[in-house]
Amino acid sequence: MNSKFGGFGKNDISPSRWGLLLQCPAKAHAKYVAKTLPSEESVPLSVGDLIHKALASVGQVKLDTHTLGTPMTEQELRNSLDPSPDPEVMAKAHELAAICWNRIDLSKAIAFETEFRVDLGETGGLGGQHGRLGGFMDRVDKLQDGSILVIDYKTGFDVKDHDELAYDPQAIAYLIAARELYPQAPRVGFKLHYVARNMTTGPIWWNERMDAWGRRAALAALHRFLYHNMFKWPERLGPFCGSCGLRTTCKAYTTDA
């Protein structure tokens, strides 16, 4: 996806990078530092990526043309999807994207794929450079009272509960960014929409304590990547170990198995 900020630099950290560090430091090191993580391409991952692109692309077109309430047409769907060489991926993406669109309440949507960068302060390196937290918000809604609600689409079946969401790096990052992007909003919130299940978790709402903690935690995570030789990167078991590209050599996974 094109970036109006010129992409991600070494002083930038995304919610996904931050989250992977918490999930498994060894995998985060292999993916972002050593760049030795084997490919994890699969039909579900590819379908999820295409659905995200379709919902964002068609959503923006319909927002621009004031036709958000109308169904997603076959032509709009095809125009929004990059061709995949795998017919199974394309067929599943077409099927699920259309279903997802018709399930989502779009009456309050004001933006799709909103890119953001949040200044985290000095990284501690030479030259006084600042770290930034950045990414894309799938959808932004404006509620009746003027509050802002950031919605993130999930195409998998692993569901987080409300308590997990309150400490989730992605949720915290989006709340910090939304508060900066919409300073006049009385409240800013975040929720997950599991499109395949038609379920949601949240919303949770921004507060000053969460903002302060989140900024410190994101900058600490960025420090791990910037000064990686000073830290250990242990392997850690988690719910996604079975599909991880490191599973055949991971001591935590093979020992537990």
Long-range contacts (C-beta under 8 A, 24 or more apart in sequence): 1-53, 1-113, 1-136, 3-115, 4-115, 5-115, 5-117, 5-134, 8-134, 9-132, 10-225, 10-226, 11-123, 11-129, 11-130, 11-131, 11-132, 11-222, 11-226, 12-117, 12-131, 12-132, 12-133, 12-134, 12-222, 13-120, 13-131, 13-132, 13-133, 13-134, 13-218, 13-221, 13-222, 13-225, 14-133, 14-134, 14-135, 14-173, 15-133, 15-135, 15-169, 15-170, 15-173, 15-174, 16-135, 16-170, 17-221, 17-225, 18-133, 18-169, 18-173, 18-217, 18-218, 18-221, 19-168, 19-169, 19-170, 21-221, 21-224, 21-225, 22-169, 22-221, 23-236, 23-238, 23-240, 24-235, 24-236, 24-238, 24-241, 24-244, 25-224, 25-231, 25-232, 25-233, 25-234, 25-235, 25-236, 26-233, 26-234, 26-235, 26-236, 26-246, 26-250, 27-235, 27-244, 27-246, 28-225, 28-233, 29-228, 29-233, 30-245, 30-246, 32-225, 33-225, 33-228, 33-233, 37-245, 37-246, 38-245, 38-246, 39-245, 40-243, 40-244, 40-245, 42-243, 43-86, 43-88, 43-89, 43-92, 44-155, 44-156, 46-84, 46-86, 46-89, 46-93, 47-89, 47-92, 47-93, 47-96, 47-155, 48-155, 48-156, 50-81, 50-82, 50-84, 50-89, 50-90, 50-93, 50-97, 51-93, 51-96, 51-97, 51-100, 51-153, 51-155, 51-195, 52-138, 52-153, 52-155, 53-80, 53-81, 53-82, 54-80, 54-81, 54-93, 54-97, 54-101, 55-97, 55-100, 55-101, 55-104, 55-112, 55-138, 55-139, 55-153, 55-195, 56-112, 56-113, 56-138, 56-139, 58-101, 59-106, 59-109, 59-112, 59-139, 60-112, 60-113, 62-106, 63-109, 63-110, 63-111, 63-112, 68-106, 68-107, 68-109, 69-106, 69-107, 71-98, 71-101, 71-102, 72-97, 72-98, 72-101, 72-102, 74-98, 96-155, 96-195, 96-196, 99-195, 100-153, 100-195, 100-196, 103-195, 103-198, 104-193, 104-195, 108-141, 108-142, 108-143, 108-144, 108-149, 109-139, 109-140, 109-141, 110-140, 110-141, 110-142, 111-137, 111-139, 111-140, 112-138, 112-139, 112-140, 113-137, 113-138, 114-140, 114-181, 116-177, 116-180, 116-181, 118-173, 118-176, 118-177, 118-180, 118-215, 120-215, 120-218, 120-219, 120-222, 121-215, 121-219, 123-219, 123-222, 123-223, 123-226, 124-223, 125-226, 131-218, 131-219, 131-222, 133-173, 133-176, 133-177, 133-215, 133-218, 135-170, 135-173, 135-174, 135-177, 137-174, 137-177, 137-178, 140-178, 142-185, 145-186, 145-187, 146-184, 146-185, 146-186, 147-185, 147-186, 147-187, 147-188, 147-189, 148-178, 148-181, 148-182, 148-185, 148-187, 148-188, 148-189, 149-188, 149-189, 149-190, 149-191, 149-203, 150-174, 150-175, 150-178, 150-188, 150-189, 150-190, 150-191, 151-190, 151-191, 151-192, 151-193, 152-190, 152-191, 152-192, 152-193, 153-193, 153-195, 154-192, 154-193, 154-194, 154-195, 155-194, 155-195, 155-196, 156-194, 156-196, 157-194, 157-196, 157-197, 158-239, 158-240, 159-194, 159-197, 159-199, 159-201, 160-192, 160-201, 161-201, 162-201, 162-202, 162-204, 165-190, 165-191, 165-192, 165-201, 165-202, 165-204, 166-204, 169-217, 169-218, 169-221, 171-202, 171-204, 172-210, 172-213, 172-214, 172-217, 172-218, 173-214, 173-218, 175-204, 175-205, 175-206, 175-210, 175-211, 175-214, 176-206, 176-211, 176-214, 176-215, 178-206, 179-206, 179-211
